[in-house]
Amino acid sequence: MIYLDNAATTPMSSAAISAMTQVMQETYGNPSSIHSHGRQAGKLLREARQELAGLLGTKPQHIFFTSGGTESNNTAIIGYCLRHQNRGKHIITTAIEHHAVLEPIEYLVENFGFEVTILKPVNQEITAEQVKNALREDTILVSTMFANNETGTLLPIAEIGELLKNHSAVYHVDAVQAVGKLTILPEELGIDFLSASAHKFYGPKGVGFLYAATTDFDSYLHGGDQEQKKEQEQKTFLQ
Ligand SMILES: Cc1ncc(COP(=O)(O)O)c(C=O)c1O
């Protein structure tokens, strides 16, 4: 068989399989446990976060491990908008987004009175100019994908990031189809939140991450201390 559906999901690389097998067989401790098994797992987790942060040109505290792109998108969009709804309730996105972006936005519109402007591609392109024209004083979030999952079209991320430097809206980028294929430095590109998913670049299903420039967003998971206690008010680490 020749497998040609890598945009849907990739097979795991043998390096990822052997790293995971080793961890599952040998370093299976709870990384929060204080015994040596736990400490070993904690060390591996810190190293993984550090390595990933290095690839994105950022610091480890900006990386939040998630269960994949869907969770990363939901966390950034719902978590940021609910936390900041007092500042405004307008969101800008595009008609070519994945459902994991469109549906969390729809949830905010239907349940919390948000308004959304959905940009339609012109000649198969979304431009920064369209975002500029849609921006309002009460826009708090712009969410666009990096690369489209069906056509491979790249969006003008750097231009939109640059534009938003003069506006208080944050920029979320669904980079699920770009991470692992392109070098992406969120801080240089003016990105505030970036979603990624390991199964799109030869990693396992059920693992992803969210790059977040700030911890000033709500978590919809409650009851664990992992990932910087995102279920609690915790804004201090960047200060
Ligand atoms: C652009 C895009 N965003 C989000 C997702 C969802 O990612 P996951 O399968 O990790 O939840 C996908 C998966 O197809 C995608 O292509």
The ligand as an SDF file (V2000), in Angstrom:
LIG
                    3D

 16 16  0  0  0  0  0  0  0  0999 V2000
   -6.1040   22.3240   10.7120 C   0  0  0  0  0  0  0  0  0  0  0  0
   -6.4830   21.3410   11.7700 C   0  0  0  0  0  0  0  0  0  0  0  0
   -6.7850   21.7830   12.9950 N   0  0  0  0  0  0  0  0  0  0  0  0
   -7.1130   20.9330   13.9890 C   0  0  0  0  0  0  0  0  0  0  0  0
   -7.1650   19.5750   13.7890 C   0  0  0  0  0  0  0  0  0  0  0  0
   -7.5380   18.6670   14.9310 C   0  0  0  0  0  0  0  0  0  0  0  0
   -6.3860   18.0710   15.4740 O   0  0  0  0  0  0  0  0  0  0  0  0
   -6.4870   16.7480   16.3850 P   0  0  0  0  0  0  0  0  0  0  0  0
   -6.8260   15.6140   15.4870 O   0  0  0  0  0  0  0  0  0  0  0  0
   -5.1220   16.6020   17.0110 O   0  0  0  0  0  0  0  0  0  0  0  0
   -7.5190   17.0050   17.4510 O   0  0  0  0  0  0  0  0  0  0  0  0
   -6.8570   19.0560   12.5190 C   0  0  0  0  0  0  0  0  0  0  0  0
   -6.9310   17.6040   12.2590 C   0  0  0  0  0  0  0  0  0  0  0  0
   -7.3360   17.1780   11.1950 O   0  0  0  0  0  0  0  0  0  0  0  0
   -6.4990   19.9710   11.4920 C   0  0  0  0  0  0  0  0  0  0  0  0
   -6.1840   19.5450   10.2590 O   0  0  0  0  0  0  0  0  0  0  0  0
  1  2  1  0
  2  3  1  0
  2 15  2  0
  3  4  2  0
  4  5  1  0
  5  6  1  0
  5 12  2  0
  6  7  1  0
  7  8  1  0
  8  9  2  0
  8 10  1  0
  8 11  1  0
 12 13  1  0
 12 15  1  0
 13 14  2  0
 15 16  1  0
M  END
$$$$
